[in-house]
């Protein structure tokens, strides 16, 4: 609707200029016209047609400029605006002494021409300098502006709150993740997770009770070491019966990330478009990759299935089967990797004694 109004306004302006512009013709020319009103009508029609084309051109140019401005990052738009204003101010300072000069009447057109050219020159120069040094200037006024701008652009992502489940607390590896700085943002512990952890700590089974108490001790340490990051949330969902479903709902409500080592929970959360950090998957990804020919130091702990095999374990629990290693049970050897096998139970590495290869 607005586009039609703009075009119609241009057409009316063209018709008016064409119709009344006849009055500015020399009187001698008007005296030779037999039908002045007809000439006005023709001139008005041509004026409307010409301004219709001008209106379409102006409108198309405006749309292109508008589209470019909308796609510009906010910092670029701001810095260019500041650069343009500063350039025009400098242009006025430069023009002040020039405009005070007196020119002969035949050169009087030089003043407005100089004003236009100087404004264009310094305005474009200001925009060019803003493109080159705009962000540096913004950082002078606000040192944190760079981070804010990157977050607004989506380049830098702010730290997202992590919602932790009971299994991840009992596991204990979260403390190492916090200590090493690999886990950022706040750690949210819902009240219903604490209740489940307390129930595990009060269980009749000795093993479960020990795991629950270890989890509670870990939480106490984390709250002492990271008082600003570990937060207890009173959020609860009485209409939801299971703790796992409550965790997924809470992560959805706060747009947080679910931190767990429960395989089934991570899959259910992923189906419900909740971002998940699985500690077990992280541990697997960080396991060192050994290729045939790599050397490693290994303690032989027991015999293998074959009469001459010895078995040891890496720090991450990977089993290493060493040929001719049974006789060295209890000792630490230098072995060379000969191959690896991925099984449903995990990864298995095969190796030989380094002396045997040599």
N, C-alpha and C positions, 0 to 999 in steps of 0.2 A: 504494500500500500504506500509506504514512504517513497519507494522508488518511483512509483507512478506520479506522485505529487511533485517530486523533484523534476522529473522530465516535463510534466505539464507546466511547471513554473518557468522552465527554460523556453518552452515553446511560446508561452504568453509574452515573455520578455522579448523574444525574437520578433514576434508579430508587432509588438508595440514599437520596437526600434525601427522596424521596416516601415510601419505605417506612418509614424510621426517623423521619421528621419528625412522624409521628402521635403519637409519645411526648411531643412538646412541647405538645400540645393540653391545655387545662384538664381536670382530672380529672372535673369535672362533665359535660363534653361526652363524654368517653370512656365514662362510665357509661351514657350513653344509646345507645351503639352496641351492637347485638346481635351483629354478626359483625365483630370487630376485625381478624381476619386478612384477611377479604375487603376491608375498607376499606384495609388496608395494601397489598394487591395493586392495587387501583384507583388509590390514591394513587401507588404506585410506577410504574404504567403511565403515568399522566398526567405524572409527573415526568420519566420517560424521553422521552416525546413532546415535552415542552416543551424539555428540554435538547438533544434532537436538532435542533430548530429553532435554538436558541442556538448549537450547534456549527457548523451550516451558515453562520450569519451571521458568527460569529467567523472561520471558515475563509475565507469570501469576502473579508472585510475584510483579513485577513492577506495573501491573494494580491494584492489591489490595492495594499496598502502595499509588499509585496515587489517588485511590478512597477515601482512608481514609484521605489523606491530603486535598482533595477538600472539604470534609465534615467538616473539622476542622474549628471552629470559628477563625477569624483573630487574636484575642488576644491570643488564645492558641498557634497558629502557631508561632506568634512573640515571645511570652515568651519562648516557647520550643527552638526556634532557639538561643535566647540569652543565655538560660541556657546551651545549648550544647556547644556554643563557650566559655563561661566562664569555663565550666568543662574541656574542652580540654586545655585551657590556664593554669589552675591549674595543670593538668596532666603533662604538659611540665615543669612547675616549680618543681614538685616533682621528675620528671625523671632526671633533670639536674645533681644533684649530683650522682645519680646511674650510669648514662652513663659515668661519669668521672672515675669510679672505673675500675680497671684492673682485668679481670677474666682469669683463666687458659684457654688454648685453647679448652679443652674438655667441658668447660662451656660457651663458647662464644655465644651459642644460647640463653642464658638467657637474654641478653640485648634486642634483638628484641621482645622476648616473654614478657618481663617486660613492654616494650613500648606499645605493643598492649593491654595487660591486663589493664594497668593503664589508657590508653586512653578510653577503654570501660567502666571501672569502674567510672571514673570521668565524662565521657560524660553522662552516664545513671543517675548518681547522680544529675548532673545539670538539666537534663530534669525533673526528679522527683521533685526537689525543685521548678522548674518553674511551674509545675502543681499545687503545693501547694500554692505558694506565688506569682505567676505571676502577678495577677491583683493588688496586693498590691504594687509591684515594679513599675508597669505602672502608678499607681496613684501618686507615688513619683515624677515622671517626669512630669505628666500632671494630675492635680486634676480633670479635667473634662473628663478624658479618660473613666471612668466607664459609664457615660451617653452616650458617643459616641458609645461605644462598645455595650451597650444594644440596642441603636437605630439601629445599624448595624445588630444585631441579630434579630430584630423585637420584642424583649421583651418590649422595651420602645418605645412608639409612640410619635413623636414630636407634639407640639401644632399645630393644623390645623386652618387656617383662616376661620372665620365664616362670611358668607354673609347674611345680615339681610334684611328683607322685611318691607314694610310700616306698615302692621298690627302689627308686633312685636314692632315697635317703638312706635306706638300709644298706645299699650297695657301698656307699662311702666314697666313691670316686669323685663326687661333686666337689669335695673339699680340695682335691688336687687341681681340678679345673679352675676353681676360684683362686687358689694360691698362685697358679702359673699365669693368670690373667687371660686365659682362653675363653672364659665365660663372662660376658659383659651384661650390664643391665641389672635390674632388681630381680631377686629370687622370691617368688610369692608362694607361701606355704598355707594352703587353706586349712581352716579349723577342722574340717571333716577328715583331712589327711592326718592331722595330729591325733584325732580320736581313733582312727584305724591303727596308727602306730602304737598308741597306748594299749589297745586291745591285743596287739601282737606281743607287746612287752609283758602283759599279764597272762599270756597263754599258759596252759598246763604243760605243754611240750617244752622241754628244756632248751632245745635248739631254737625254736621259734622265739622263746622268751629272751634268749641271749641276743638274737638278731634285732628284736625290738628295742632292747635296752641300748644296744650299740647305736641304733638309729637316733634315739633320744639324746644320747651323749654327743653324737655328731652335731645335732641341731643346736645344742647348747654352745658348742665350740664355735659354730658358724655365726651365731648371734653375737657372741663376744668378739670374734675377729672381724665381722662385717656388719656392725650394727645399722649402718645406713642402707645396706643392700638386701638383707634378709628381712622380709616383712611377713607377719602373720595376718592372714585375711579372715575376717569373720563371715565371709560369703558362704551361703549354704542354699541348697535347693531341696526343700523337704519333699517336694513332689517326685523327685528322682531318687530311686532306691539304691543304686550301686555307686560306689566311689568313682569308678572309672568314667561313668556317664557324667557325673558331677564335674570331674576334671575337664572333660571335653567341653561341657557347657560353659564353665568359667573361662576357659581359654578363648572360646568364641566371643563371650560378652566383653572381654577386655582387649580383644585382638592381640592376645599374647601367644607365646610359644610354649608348647607342652614339652617338659623335660622328663624323660623316662628311660628305663631299660627293659620295659615290658613290650615284647614283640606284638602281641595281640592288640594292646592298647594303642600302640603307635599306628597300626594298620587301620583300626577303627577311627582314630582321630584324622588320619590322612583322608579317608573316605569322606569325612565331614568337613574337608577343606581347612583343617587346623594344622598349622605348621608344627612339626615335631623334630626335636633333637633327641636321638636315641644314643645313649652313652655306649651301648654295646657296638653299634655300627661305627661310632667314632673310634672305639678301641680296635676294631678290626681294620679300619682304614689306616691306623697308625702303626700297624705291625710292620716290622722291617721285611722287605722282600729279598729273599736269598736266591741267587741264581747259581747254576752249576759252576763250580770253580771257586766260589766264595769260601773263605775260611772263617771259622768261629770257634770260640772256646766253650767247651761243654763238659759238664760233670755227668758221668755214667751212673745212673741210679739203680738200674735193674736189668735183667736179661730180657731179650726179645723173644719172638715166637720161634725163630730159627736158633739152632744150638750155638752159633757163634755171634749172634747179634746182641748188642747192648743198647739200652734206651736211656735217653736223657731228655730234659725239657728246657726250653728257652724261658726267659722271664715272662713272656706273655702266655705261657702254657702250651706252646706248640711242641708236639712230640717229635724228637729226632731219633731215628733208628740208625745206628752206627754198625757197619759190617766189621767183624772181628773185634767188637768192642766188649764182649761179655767178660773177658779176662781182666778188664780194667774197671769193674764195678767199684764205685766208691772213689775213683780217681778223676781228675780233671784233665781233659785231653784237647789238643788242637785237631780239629777235623775239617774236612773239605766237603762241601755240598756236592752231591752227584745228581740229585733230582728232588722233586716235590710232588705231592699228591693231595688234592683237595677232596675230602670225604664229607659225608653228612655230619660227622662228629666234629669236623674241623680240618685243619691243615696238618699234613705229615711231611716231614723232611727226611730224606735219605742221605747218608754221608759215609765216608770212609776215613780211616786214620790218615793223617797227613803224611806220616812216615811211610805208610803202605803205598800211597800214590807216588811219593818220591822214589 
